[in-house]
Amino acid sequence: MRPLSSTDFMAQAVADLSDTSSLKGLFREHKDGNPLPSGMVLHEIIELCRAVLFPGYYGRSTVNQQTLHYHIGVALERLNVLLEEQICAGLCLSGKDSKESKQVATETTGEFIRRLPLIRKILATDVEAAYNGDPAAESYCEIISCYPIIKALTCYRIAHELLALGVPLIPRVITEMAHSETGIDIHPGAQIGHHFTIDHGTGVVIGATCIIGNYVKLYQGVTLGAKSFPLDENGNPIKGILRHPILEDEVTVYANSTILGRITIGKGATIGGNIWITEDIPAGARILQNKYK
């Protein structure tokens, strides 16, 4: 029996990898007119949004009062074209008709661009919170240019608005881009109030059904997650249930603490570091290694 050649190995590998019985859930068959959203294009969209939201810090550094209107106009024109294409691709991927997707994408893109001033307004409060919350910070310039929380929150607040507008898939791609860039994992479905910040940021996880109030501060390694959630009669996880914590206004959670389940951390409460919490915490409480103070 002769040994198999490299050609034999290749032919067998091609046959095995092309076997559709092994591709359940792993294969997207291309259809003309139904493109897949592009990670590279979405990255450009985020950079365009950052240039509009923080002009001079992102995009063209030569922008000034005289050229601001022009540069924002150019960026928005480009953003409008790219975002409409990507939303259309996401809608087609979710099963919508391509003609209907184009119309919805046009309307959704216009509404998102109309919301950009509101996104900037709330991001301004996040910059303020990061500056006021870190004695090492020397300027807003440093916060915007360097701090991972502002990069992550910019992606989150963009993605959250797109999700609220009914855009599939793309919001999650955007927040995962921020996750890769910063180590901060915020699901676009979470609801986060103004003046929010995370000190350092690495390793923070904020789940899809979290509700976070105003003036909340987290530290690195904090998890706002879910406990094991119930299964249906077929043993599959039940989707769509409220399973993540609620943090009311002015809550502080220190490093590496884990808060799980649909529980409420009351207004003004402080959670010390390295603590595991699965029960409601009253307003104003201080939790230090399982002790109330």
Backbone as CSV, one residue per row, in Angstrom:
resi,resn,N_x,N_y,N_z,CA_x,CA_y,CA_z,C_x,C_y,C_z
1,MET,0.857,-1.201,0.000,0.000,0.000,0.000,0.892,1.251,0.000
2,ARG,0.725,2.080,-1.006,1.588,3.265,-1.102,1.203,4.317,-0.061
3,PRO,2.183,5.055,0.475,1.878,6.127,1.423,1.093,7.247,0.758
4,LEU,0.264,7.898,1.540,-0.520,9.008,1.002,0.379,10.193,0.694
5,SER,0.164,10.795,-0.447,0.927,11.992,-0.822,0.263,13.228,-0.245
6,SER,0.965,14.362,-0.362,0.394,15.632,0.113,-0.868,15.973,-0.674
7,THR,-0.892,15.552,-1.952,-2.090,15.790,-2.764,-3.273,14.990,-2.230
8,ASP,-3.017,13.765,-1.802,-4.067,12.939,-1.214,-4.603,13.564,0.069
9,PHE,-3.681,14.015,0.931,-4.092,14.646,2.187,-4.954,15.876,1.922
10,MET,-4.519,16.687,0.951,-5.261,17.901,0.630,-6.648,17.572,0.114
11,ALA,-6.728,16.600,-0.781,-8.024,16.231,-1.353,-8.968,15.726,-0.276
12,GLN,-8.429,14.911,0.656,-9.262,14.386,1.727,-9.715,15.493,2.663
13,ALA,-8.802,16.425,2.977,-9.147,17.536,3.873,-10.224,18.420,3.242
14,VAL,-10.097,18.698,1.937,-11.098,19.506,1.239,-12.454,18.816,1.281
15,ALA,-12.458,17.514,1.042,-13.720,16.771,1.065,-14.356,16.786,2.447
16,ASP,-13.531,16.562,3.475,-14.058,16.537,4.846,-14.578,17.895,5.278
17,LEU,-13.822,18.949,4.948,-14.216,20.297,5.368,-15.396,20.835,4.570
18,SER,-15.660,20.246,3.395,-16.801,20.659,2.579,-18.049,19.851,2.865
19,ASP,-17.950,18.881,3.733,-19.093,18.041,4.083,-20.099,18.869,4.879
20,THR,-21.257,19.136,4.298,-22.232,20.020,4.936,-22.770,19.465,6.250
21,SER,-22.659,18.163,6.469,-23.144,17.596,7.732,-22.313,18.061,8.914
22,SER,-21.095,18.537,8.659,-20.224,19.024,9.740,-20.339,20.528,9.945
23,LEU,-21.203,21.185,9.167,-21.247,22.650,9.136,-22.495,23.249,9.772
24,LYS,-23.242,22.437,10.504,-24.468,22.951,11.097,-24.173,24.175,11.969
25,GLY,-24.768,25.296,11.614,-24.582,26.535,12.368,-23.269,27.238,12.112
26,LEU,-22.411,26.672,11.239,-21.074,27.231,11.030,-20.874,27.797,9.635
27,PHE,-21.886,27.682,8.793,-21.738,28.065,7.389,-22.795,29.085,7.021
28,ARG,-22.345,30.225,6.484,-23.273,31.214,5.940,-23.141,31.188,4.433
29,GLU,-24.193,30.774,3.763,-24.159,30.698,2.302,-24.430,32.073,1.716
30,HIS,-23.525,32.526,0.859,-23.645,33.858,0.264,-24.823,33.924,-0.706
31,LYS,-25.532,35.032,-0.639,-26.587,35.329,-1.607,-26.304,36.707,-2.178
32,ASP,-26.420,36.841,-3.479,-26.151,38.130,-4.123,-27.022,39.224,-3.514
33,GLY,-26.383,40.346,-3.202,-27.107,41.477,-2.634,-27.236,41.433,-1.128
34,ASN,-26.739,40.359,-0.493,-26.808,40.232,0.966,-25.401,40.144,1.550
35,PRO,-24.692,41.257,1.632,-23.312,41.222,2.117,-23.246,40.990,3.625
36,LEU,-22.097,40.542,4.071,-21.837,40.364,5.493,-21.267,41.665,6.050
37,PRO,-21.669,42.097,7.257,-21.038,43.279,7.853,-19.517,43.118,7.924
38,SER,-18.816,44.201,7.737,-17.357,44.183,7.665,-16.742,44.777,8.928
39,GLY,-15.856,43.999,9.574,-15.159,44.506,10.747,-14.304,45.715,10.426
40,MET,-13.654,45.711,9.258,-12.803,46.842,8.880,-13.632,48.109,8.695
41,VAL,-14.786,47.975,8.056,-15.635,49.145,7.842,-16.211,49.639,9.165
42,LEU,-16.612,48.717,10.032,-17.136,49.127,11.334,-16.064,49.843,12.153
43,HIS,-14.816,49.419,12.017,-13.716,50.131,12.685,-13.625,51.568,12.161
44,GLU,-13.758,51.754,10.853,-13.734,53.111,10.297,-14.925,53.924,10.795
45,ILE,-16.080,53.284,10.926,-17.270,53.972,11.435,-17.029,54.480,12.848
46,ILE,-16.413,53.652,13.686,-16.111,54.079,15.057,-15.138,55.249,15.045
47,GLU,-14.123,55.195,14.191,-13.172,56.301,14.118,-13.847,57.580,13.642
48,LEU,-14.772,57.471,12.705,-15.514,58.651,12.250,-16.376,59.220,13.369
49,CYS,-17.039,58.337,14.115,-17.852,58.801,15.243,-16.984,59.499,16.280
50,ARG,-15.834,58.912,16.584,-14.926,59.542,17.554,-14.462,60.911,17.061
51,ALA,-14.210,61.019,15.752,-13.772,62.302,15.194,-14.854,63.367,15.317
52,VAL,-16.118,62.957,15.207,-17.235,63.888,15.334,-17.514,64.215,16.800
53,LEU,-17.418,63.213,17.648,-17.733,63.413,19.067,-16.616,64.136,19.809
54,PHE,-15.369,63.877,19.431,-14.208,64.496,20.071,-13.297,65.108,19.004
55,PRO,-13.756,66.139,18.309,-12.963,66.697,17.206,-11.625,67.243,17.691
56,GLY,-10.584,66.980,16.914,-9.240,67.403,17.282,-8.474,66.333,18.029
57,TYR,-9.191,65.483,18.753,-8.553,64.355,19.438,-8.497,63.138,18.530
58,TYR,-9.533,62.958,17.723,-9.584,61.878,16.745,-9.843,62.500,15.381
59,GLY,-9.522,61.757,14.323,-9.663,62.329,12.992,-8.531,63.311,12.730
60,ARG,-8.819,64.380,12.039,-7.796,65.368,11.690,-7.418,66.216,12.897
61,SER,-6.143,66.204,13.240,-5.685,66.976,14.394,-5.579,68.461,14.082
62,THR,-5.681,68.833,12.806,-5.528,70.242,12.414,-6.835,71.025,12.495
63,VAL,-7.903,70.388,12.971,-9.195,71.061,13.030,-9.131,72.260,13.985
64,ASN,-9.795,73.352,13.629,-9.892,74.522,14.502,-11.290,75.118,14.362
65,GLN,-11.536,76.235,15.040,-12.871,76.829,15.030,-13.330,77.170,13.612
66,GLN,-12.392,77.565,12.767,-12.752,77.967,11.408,-13.079,76.760,10.517
67,THR,-12.434,75.632,10.780,-12.613,74.459,9.917,-13.504,73.387,10.550
68,LEU,-13.959,73.607,11.787,-14.720,72.589,12.519,-15.967,72.154,11.742
69,HIS,-16.733,73.135,11.268,-17.981,72.832,10.568,-17.709,71.975,9.328
70,TYR,-16.671,72.316,8.607,-16.323,71.574,7.390,-15.929,70.140,7.715
71,HIS,-15.024,69.969,8.680,-14.531,68.631,9.009,-15.645,67.729,9.536
72,ILE,-16.522,68.271,10.368,-17.635,67.460,10.869,-18.573,67.094,9.723
73,GLY,-18.815,68.024,8.822,-19.671,67.731,7.676,-19.113,66.616,6.812
74,VAL,-17.812,66.663,6.536,-17.173,65.623,5.721,-17.255,64.268,6.425
75,ALA,-16.974,64.257,7.726,-17.011,63.001,8.483,-18.415,62.414,8.506
76,LEU,-19.413,63.267,8.683,-20.794,62.772,8.719,-21.252,62.247,7.365
77,GLU,-20.822,62.868,6.294,-21.160,62.369,4.954,-20.604,60.964,4.766
78,ARG,-19.350,60.770,5.142,-18.732,59.452,5.021,-19.409,58.454,5.961
79,LEU,-19.682,58.887,7.184,-20.345,58.021,8.160,-21.711,57.580,7.648
80,ASN,-22.453,58.489,7.059,-23.790,58.182,6.564,-23.754,57.060,5.528
81,VAL,-22.799,57.143,4.605,-22.687,56.130,3.550,-22.294,54.779,4.129
82,LEU,-21.251,54.775,4.960,-20.733,53.505,5.477,-21.715,52.839,6.434
83,LEU,-22.306,53.626,7.321,-23.203,53.044,8.311,-24.465,52.491,7.650
84,GLU,-24.977,53.199,6.670,-26.163,52.704,5.966,-25.864,51.348,5.317
85,GLU,-24.690,51.211,4.705,-24.310,49.933,4.088,-24.211,48.818,5.123
86,GLN,-23.599,49.128,6.266,-23.397,48.094,7.286,-24.709,47.702,7.965
87,ILE,-25.574,48.660,8.215,-26.881,48.326,8.797,-27.675,47.471,7.824
88,CYS,-27.623,47.813,6.550,-28.313,47.018,5.538,-27.782,45.588,5.534
89,ALA,-26.464,45.429,5.625,-25.862,44.091,5.655,-26.318,43.320,6.885
90,GLY,-26.375,43.997,8.019,-26.830,43.337,9.238,-28.281,42.900,9.155
91,LEU,-29.110,43.737,8.574,-30.530,43.394,8.419,-30.713,42.218,7.455
92,CYS,-29.949,42.224,6.352,-30.029,41.104,5.409,-29.582,39.810,6.072
93,LEU,-28.532,39.908,6.881,-28.025,38.723,7.566,-29.055,38.150,8.526
94,SER,-29.885,39.031,9.093,-30.904,38.565,10.036,-32.140,38.016,9.336
95,GLY,-32.139,38.058,7.997,-33.221,37.428,7.250,-34.190,38.365,6.570
96,LYS,-33.972,39.671,6.677,-34.887,40.613,6.027,-34.637,40.678,4.521
97,ASP,-35.671,41.015,3.780,-35.578,41.222,2.353,-34.624,42.382,2.062
98,SER,-33.800,42.243,1.003,-32.774,43.248,0.728,-33.364,44.621,0.417
99,LYS,-34.490,44.671,-0.324,-35.114,45.953,-0.642,-35.634,46.627,0.618
100,GLU,-36.304,45.861,1.478,-36.798,46.404,2.744,-35.632,46.837,3.626
101,SER,-34.550,46.055,3.619,-33.385,46.367,4.448,-32.777,47.705,4.071
102,LYS,-32.703,47.991,2.778,-32.122,49.259,2.327,-32.941,50.444,2.822
103,GLN,-34.255,50.343,2.764,-35.111,51.423,3.228,-34.968,51.625,4.729
104,VAL,-35.003,50.522,5.474,-34.864,50.601,6.936,-33.491,51.148,7.296
105,ALA,-32.457,50.710,6.586,-31.099,51.167,6.870,-30.962,52.667,6.662
106,THR,-31.578,53.182,5.611,-31.529,54.627,5.346,-32.179,55.408,6.479
107,GLU,-33.360,54.978,6.897,-34.073,55.673,7.975,-33.330,55.544,9.302
108,THR,-32.803,54.371,9.584,-32.106,54.139,10.858,-30.828,54.953,10.934
109,THR,-30.093,55.006,9.839,-28.847,55.784,9.822,-29.133,57.258,10.068
110,GLY,-30.169,57.776,9.435,-30.527,59.176,9.657,-30.877,59.451,11.108
111,GLU,-31.645,58.547,11.724,-32.020,58.741,13.121,-30.804,58.641,14.033
112,PHE,-29.890,57.720,13.743,-28.680,57.605,14.565,-27.866,58.894,14.492
113,ILE,-27.685,59.441,13.288,-26.902,60.671,13.156,-27.572,61.811,13.909
114,ARG,-28.890,61.839,13.917,-29.598,62.870,14.695,-29.350,62.722,16.202
115,ARG,-29.010,61.518,16.644,-28.772,61.280,18.069,-27.330,61.557,18.505
116,LEU,-26.445,61.811,17.562,-25.041,62.020,17.921,-24.823,63.179,18.902
117,PRO,-25.524,64.316,18.774,-25.345,65.368,19.781,-25.685,64.902,21.205
118,LEU,-26.703,64.055,21.346,-27.053,63.536,22.668,-25.993,62.565,23.174
119,ILE,-25.426,61.777,22.262,-24.339,60.876,22.655,-23.150,61.679,23.149
120,ARG,-22.806,62.766,22.432,-21.690,63.608,22.886,-21.984,64.222,24.255
121,LYS,-23.215,64.647,24.440,-23.573,65.284,25.716,-23.353,64.346,26.893
122,ILE,-23.767,63.075,26.762,-23.604,62.156,27.887,-22.144,61.705,28.017
123,LEU,-21.426,61.597,26.883,-20.002,61.263,26.968,-19.215,62.368,27.673
124,ALA,-19.657,63.607,27.511,-19.005,64.706,28.225,-19.099,64.515,29.732
125,THR,-20.229,63.967,30.204,-20.353,63.709,31.648,-19.450,62.549,32.067
126,ASP,-19.239,61.589,31.173,-18.343,60.475,31.489,-16.892,60.953,31.589
127,VAL,-16.506,61.863,30.703,-15.163,62.452,30.774,-14.997,63.192,32.098
128,GLU,-16.008,63.957,32.457,-15.963,64.696,33.737,-15.833,63.735,34.914
129,ALA,-16.597,62.643,34.897,-16.551,61.677,35.993,-15.179,61.025,36.095
130,ALA,-14.579,60.687,34.944,-13.252,60.076,34.959,-12.210,61.051,35.497
131,TYR,-12.322,62.322,35.109,-11.368,63.325,35.583,-11.519,63.565,37.088
132,ASN,-12.750,63.747,37.537,-12.982,64.012,38.957,-12.684,62.798,39.832
133,GLY,-12.770,61.603,39.251,-12.590,60.392,40.036,-11.177,59.880,40.105
134,ASP,-10.250,60.521,39.415,-8.870,60.034,39.397,-7.913,61.173,39.724
135,PRO,-7.308,61.164,40.908,-6.386,62.244,41.274,-5.142,62.295,40.388
136,ALA,-4.859,61.207,39.659,-3.695,61.206,38.763,-3.972,61.911,37.448
137,ALA,-5.250,62.135,37.134,-5.599,62.767,35.860,-5.280,64.260,35.902
138,GLU,-4.576,64.752,34.896,-4.159,66.145,34.884,-5.010,67.036,33.996
139,SER,-5.790,66.448,33.081,-6.597,67.270,32.173,-7.639,66.411,31.476
140,TYR,-8.646,67.076,30.910,-9.609,66.375,30.067,-8.908,65.796,28.837
141,CYS,-7.894,66.493,28.351,-7.129,66.013,27.208,-6.564,64.626,27.498
142,GLU,-5.996,64.454,28.668,-5.436,63.156,29.057,-6.526,62.091,29.131
143,ILE,-7.672,62.452,29.688,-8.785,61.502,29.812,-9.235,61.028,28.436
144,ILE,-9.475,61.958,27.521,-9.993,61.618,26.192,-8.951,60.859,25.377
145,SER,-7.702,61.252,25.492,-6.653,60.667,24.666,-6.192,59.298,25.154
146,CYS,-6.224,59.084,26.467,-5.533,57.922,27.040,-6.420,56.915,27.746
147,TYR,-7.498,57.356,28.373,-8.200,56.472,29.299,-9.067,55.449,28.551
148,PRO,-8.865,54.173,28.835,-9.629,53.136,28.117,-11.130,53.232,28.337
149,ILE,-11.560,53.758,29.489,-12.998,53.820,29.747,-13.700,54.723,28.734
150,ILE,-13.056,55.809,28.300,-13.699,56.696,27.334,-13.788,56.023,25.973
151,LYS,-12.762,55.289,25.596,-12.825,54.536,24.333,-13.927,53.482,24.404
152,ALA,-13.988,52.765,25.525,-15.005,51.715,25.672,-16.407,52.308,25.734
153,LEU,-16.570,53.399,26.479,-17.900,54.005,26.600,-18.361,54.628,25.291
154,THR,-17.437,55.174,24.510,-17.823,55.709,23.207,-18.420,54.602,22.350
155,CYS,-17.740,53.459,22.296,-18.267,52.318,21.542,-19.592,51.845,22.132
156,TYR,-19.649,51.743,23.469,-20.891,51.273,24.095,-22.051,52.209,23.787
157,ARG,-21.865,53.509,23.945,-22.989,54.439,23.764,-23.423,54.493,22.299
158,ILE,-22.505,54.346,21.368,-22.875,54.219,19.955,-23.665,52.934,19.734
159,ALA,-23.127,51.823,20.234,-23.772,50.523,20.039,-25.134,50.466,20.712
160,HIS,-25.257,51.074,21.888,-26.530,51.058,22.611,-27.622,51.768,21.813
161,GLU,-27.273,52.901,21.201,-28.261,53.618,20.390,-28.643,52.816,19.155
162,LEU,-27.674,52.174,18.530,-27.987,51.347,17.359,-28.887,50.180,17.750
163,LEU,-28.616,49.569,18.893,-29.455,48.470,19.363,-30.869,48.961,19.643
164,ALA,-30.982,50.143,20.261,-32.295,50.718,20.551,-33.074,51.011,19.269
165,LEU,-32.354,51.226,18.172,-32.984,51.491,16.876,-33.291,50.202,16.114
166,GLY,-33.019,49.061,16.742,-33.376,47.788,16.132,-32.334,47.196,15.210
167,VAL,-31.103,47.698,15.268,-30.041,47.172,14.404,-29.516,45.854,14.974
168,PRO,-29.525,44.768,14.179,-29.011,43.488,14.676,-27.501,43.368,14.510
169,LEU,-26.896,42.535,15.317,-25.500,42.094,15.221,-24.465,43.200,15.368
170,ILE,-24.591,44.283,14.592,-23.565,45.326,14.548,-23.272,45.926,15.922
171,PRO,-24.288,46.213,16.770,-23.961,46.741,18.101,-23.033,45.819,18.897
172,ARG,-23.269,44.516,18.808,-22.423,43.577,19.540,-21.011,43.540,18.968
173,VAL,-20.893,43.626,17.648,-19.570,43.674,17.029,-18.799,44.894,17.529
174,ILE,-19.479,46.030,17.612,-18.826,47.274,18.037,-18.336,47.181,19.472
175,THR,-19.166,46.656,20.384,-18.716,46.568,21.780,-17.627,45.517,21.949
176,GLU,-17.631,44.483,21.116,-16.547,43.505,21.191,-15.249,44.081,20.634
177,MET,-15.333,45.012,19.699,-14.141,45.724,19.250,-13.533,46.511,20.408
178,ALA,-14.400,47.166,21.181,-13.921,47.900,22.356,-13.355,46.951,23.401
179,HIS,-13.994,45.795,23.558,-13.509,44.781,24.489,-12.080,44.372,24.126
180,SER,-11.848,44.123,22.848,-10.512,43.739,22.396,-9.505,44.867,22.607
181,GLU,-9.949,46.097,22.415,-9.044,47.247,22.512,-8.723,47.606,23.956
182,THR,-9.685,47.460,24.850,-9.531,48.001,26.211,-9.587,46.964,27.325
183,GLY,-10.096,45.767,27.043,-10.303,44.795,28.115,-11.574,45.032,28.904
184,ILE,-12.404,45.981,28.472,-13.673,46.293,29.138,-14.803,45.714,28.302
185,ASP,-15.625,44.868,28.910,-16.679,44.143,28.188,-18.045,44.668,28.638
186,ILE,-18.642,45.540,27.830,-19.960,46.101,28.127,-20.923,45.650,27.048
187,HIS,-21.957,44.934,27.431,-22.954,44.526,26.438,-23.756,45.750,26.003
188,PRO,-24.053,45.886,24.699,-24.788,47.077,24.238,-26.192,47.191,24.806
189,GLY,-26.749,46.092,25.314,-28.091,46.145,25.881,-28.155,46.726,27.279
190,ALA,-27.019,46.819,27.969,-27.004,47.401,29.314,-27.475,48.854,29.263
191,GLN,-28.104,49.311,30.359,-28.553,50.699,30.464,-27.665,51.411,31.482
192,ILE,-26.945,52.432,31.031,-25.962,53.109,31.876,-26.253,54.598,31.889
193,GLY,-26.382,55.164,33.073,-26.693,56.576,33.229,-25.495,57.477,32.979
194,HIS,-25.667,58.770,33.295,-24.612,59.752,33.053,-23.579,59.754,34.177
195,HIS,-22.448,60.394,33.918,-21.338,60.478,34.871,-20.913,59.084,35.347
196,PHE,-20.696,58.198,34.375,-20.256,56.835,34.687,-18.763,56.714,34.395
197,THR,-18.048,55.989,35.243,-16.632,55.771,34.965,-16.173,54.439,35.537
198,ILE,-15.081,53.953,34.978,-14.403,52.760,35.479,-12.931,53.109,35.603
199,ASP,-12.379,53.011,36.812,-10.970,53.307,37.027,-10.138,52.116,36.558
200,HIS,-9.125,52.371,35.769,-8.257,51.359,35.151,-9.028,50.545,34.103
201,GLY,-10.036,49.795,34.508,-10.953,49.205,33.546,-10.737,47.754,33.205
202,THR,-9.503,47.294,33.162,-9.234,45.944,32.668,-10.052,44.888,33.399
203,GLY,-10.700,44.017,32.620,-11.400,42.880,33.202,-12.814,43.146,33.659
204,VAL,-13.340,44.343,33.460,-14.715,44.645,33.864,-15.693,43.997,32.881
205,VAL,-16.759,43.406,33.435,-17.815,42.789,32.634,-19.159,43.354,33.078
206,ILE,-19.934,43.872,32.132,-21.263,44.414,32.408,-22.247,43.709,31.489
207,GLY,-23.184,42.958,32.081,-24.086,42.103,31.317,-25.209,42.846,30.617
208,ALA,-25.914,42.103,29.774,-26.888,42.676,28.838,-28.067,43.352,29.506
209,THR,-28.522,42.838,30.652,-29.720,43.408,31.273,-29.390,44.244,32.513
210,CYS,-28.121,44.623,32.657,-27.738,45.516,33.767,-28.417,46.872,33.620
211,ILE,-28.771,47.447,34.761,-29.222,48.835,34.808,-28.309,49.559,35.783
212,ILE,-27.641,50.587,35.303,-26.682,51.335,36.111,-27.129,52.788,36.153
213,GLY,-27.238,53.333,37.349,-27.722,54.695,37.516,-26.665,55.738,37.213
214,ASN,-26.875,56.934,37.754,-25.978,58.062,37.526,-24.898,58.133,38.604
215,TYR,-23.752,58.683,38.235,-22.627,58.869,39.161,-22.171,57.542,39.781
216,VAL,-22.138,56.500,38.977,-21.663,55.191,39.436,-20.198,55.037,39.032
217,LYS,-19.412,54.446,39.934,-17.995,54.222,39.652,-17.634,52.773,39.941
218,LEU,-16.978,52.138,38.971,-16.460,50.787,39.138,-14.938,50.821,39.048
219,TYR,-14.321,49.788,39.602,-12.880,49.605,39.468,-12.599,48.342,38.662
220,GLN,-11.328,48.126,38.351,-10.935,47.007,37.491,-11.395,45.661,38.069
221,GLY,-11.711,44.752,37.138,-12.045,43.395,37.535,-13.447,43.182,38.060
222,VAL,-14.280,44.207,38.061,-15.656,44.057,38.562,-16.494,43.299,37.533
223,THR,-17.306,42.364,38.036,-18.248,41.643,37.186,-19.670,41.932,37.641
224,LEU,-20.486,42.421,36.731,-21.925,42.570,36.949,-22.579,41.530,36.051
225,GLY,-22.761,40.333,36.601,-23.127,39.200,35.781,-24.401,38.507,36.217
226,ALA,-24.602,37.329,35.654,-25.800,36.536,35.931,-25.420,35.257,36.660
227,LYS,-26.328,34.806,37.511,-26.192,33.476,38.086,-26.625,32.460,37.029
228,SER,-26.461,31.188,37.335,-26.959,30.167,36.410,-28.444,30.389,36.189
229,PHE,-28.844,30.533,34.918,-30.242,30.845,34.670,-31.012,29.591,34.274
230,PRO,-32.335,29.632,34.393,-33.156,28.429,34.241,-33.140,27.865,32.828
231,LEU,-33.452,26.547,32.744,-33.516,25.850,31.471,-34.967,25.532,31.123
232,ASP,-35.246,25.415,29.827,-36.598,25.037,29.417,-36.761,23.521,29.484
233,GLU,-37.906,23.028,29.022,-38.200,21.592,29.142,-37.252,20.725,28.315
234,ASN,-36.560,21.357,27.348,-35.600,20.609,26.532,-34.159,20.756,27.021
235,GLY,-34.004,21.439,28.176,-32.670,21.612,28.732,-31.879,22.753,28.138
236,ASN,-32.540,23.635,27.373,-31.858,24.778,26.772,-32.024,26.010,27.650
237,PRO,-30.994,26.867,27.733,-31.121,28.090,28.529,-32.268,28.970,28.047
238,ILE,-33.031,29.523,28.973,-34.140,30.421,28.626,-33.572,31.809,28.357
239,LYS,-33.798,32.305,27.170,-33.256,33.603,26.775,-34.215,34.738,27.156
240,GLY,-33.655,35.945,27.246,-34.478,37.140,27.375,-34.968,37.465,28.771
241,ILE,-34.477,36.763,29.800,-34.916,37.071,31.159,-34.005,38.125,31.777
242,LEU,-34.531,38.862,32.746,-33.742,39.881,33.441,-32.854,39.167,34.460
243,ARG,-31.569,39.154,34.222,-30.681,38.295,35.009,-29.449,39.000,35.570
244,HIS,-29.333,40.314,35.321,-28.146,41.039,35.770,-28.517,42.102,36.809
245,PRO,-27.535,42.602,37.551,-27.825,43.520,38.669,-28.321,44.899,38.252
246,ILE,-28.959,45.553,39.219,-29.318,46.974,39.136,-28.449,47.721,40.132
247,LEU,-27.707,48.717,39.659,-26.929,49.583,40.530,-27.579,50.959,40.520
248,GLU,-28.068,51.389,41.661,-28.705,52.693,41.730,-27.658,53.804,41.740
249,ASP,-28.107,55.056,41.778,-27.206,56.207,41.686,-26.132,56.174,42.776
250,GLU,-24.951,56.679,42.414,-23.857,56.952,43.350,-23.300,55.700,44.025
251,VAL,-23.423,54.568,43.371,-22.831,53.326,43.879,-21.358,53.268,43.465
252,THR,-20.507,52.753,44.355,-19.104,52.508,44.052,-18.802,51.033,44.304
253,VAL,-18.150,50.404,43.333,-17.774,48.996,43.474,-16.272,48.887,43.240
254,TYR,-15.555,48.421,44.264,-14.097,48.344,44.181,-13.622,47.073,43.480
255,ALA,-12.315,46.984,43.278,-11.706,46.027,42.368,-12.055,44.571,42.664
256,ASN,-12.311,43.846,41.579,-12.463,42.382,41.584,-13.678,41.883,42.354
257,SER,-14.647,42.738,42.602,-15.884,42.272,43.215,-16.820,41.729,42.144
258,THR,-17.643,40.759,42.552,-18.557,40.082,41.643,-19.977,40.221,42.170
259,ILE,-20.862,40.770,41.362,-22.263,40.975,41.738,-23.104,40.220,40.716
260,LEU,-23.880,39.252,41.194,-24.580,38.341,40.287,-26.076,38.318,40.525
261,GLY,-26.823,38.190,39.440,-28.266,38.002,39.516,-29.030,39.307,39.473
262,ARG,-30.349,39.196,39.397,-31.211,40.392,39.329,-31.441,40.906,40.747
263,ILE,-30.405,41.518,41.275,-30.458,42.100,42.607,-30.228,43.598,42.493
264,THR,-30.509,44.321,43.558,-30.370,45.776,43.552,-29.339,46.209,44.575
265,ILE,-28.394,47.018,44.125,-27.439,47.665,45.013,-27.943,49.088,45.223
266,GLY,-28.369,49.392,46.448,-29.070,50.633,46.729,-28.229,51.881,46.560
267,LYS,-28.906,53.005,46.427,-28.260,54.302,46.184,-27.179,54.594,47.226
268,GLY,-26.015,54.991,46.723,-24.934,55.406,47.599,-24.197,54.280,48.280
269,ALA,-24.504,53.047,47.964,-23.811,51.919,48.595,-22.379,51.822,48.084
270,THR,-21.499,51.281,48.947,-20.107,51.048,48.592,-19.803,49.568,48.780
271,ILE,-19.307,48.938,47.723,-18.934,47.530,47.769,-17.414,47.454,47.743
272,GLY,-16.819,46.899,48.798,-15.367,46.781,48.866,-14.828,45.795,47.842
273,GLY,-13.519,45.641,47.807,-12.877,44.775,46.832,-12.978,43.303,47.186
274,ASN,-12.935,42.467,46.141,-12.886,41.011,46.296,-14.072,40.449,47.073
275,ILE,-15.261,40.931,46.767,-16.469,40.488,47.468,-17.435,39.885,46.452
276,TRP,-18.130,38.833,46.881,-19.105,38.113,46.052,-20.483,38.424,46.601
277,ILE,-21.360,38.991,45.762,-22.674,39.424,46.238,-23.767,38.841,45.354
278,THR,-24.765,38.208,45.995,-25.913,37.645,45.270,-27.235,38.040,45.911
279,GLU,-27.199,39.025,46.822,-28.415,39.489,47.489,-28.479,41.008,47.438
280,ASP,-29.697,41.556,47.573,-29.875,43.006,47.578,-29.031,43.653,48.672
281,ILE,-28.542,44.855,48.361,-27.785,45.647,49.329,-28.537,46.959,49.537
282,PRO,-28.818,47.336,50.803,-29.606,48.557,51.037,-28.845,49.828,50.685
283,ALA,-29.586,50.887,50.476,-28.993,52.189,50.170,-28.038,52.611,51.270
284,GLY,-26.904,53.157,50.872,-25.945,53.707,51.819,-25.076,52.697,52.527
285,ALA,-25.271,51.404,52.297,-24.498,50.385,53.008,-23.045,50.380,52.534
286,ARG,-22.154,49.944,53.433,-20.749,49.703,53.086,-20.472,48.232,53.343
287,ILE,-20.101,47.509,52.306,-19.867,46.079,52.412,-18.367,45.829,52.333
288,LEU,-17.829,45.341,53.420,-16.410,45.072,53.505,-16.198,43.644,53.953
289,GLN,-15.820,42.770,53.032,-15.598,41.357,53.338,-16.752,40.772,54.145
290,ASN,-17.939,40.883,53.540,-19.173,40.308,54.104,-19.641,40.962,55.396
291,LYS,-19.185,42.169,55.705,-19.637,42.875,56.902,-20.312,44.186,56.496
292,TYR,-21.392,44.535,57.208,-22.035,45.828,57.018,-21.346,46.835,57.936
293,LYS,-21.199,48.063,57.444,-20.691,49.129,58.314,-21.525,50.366,58.103
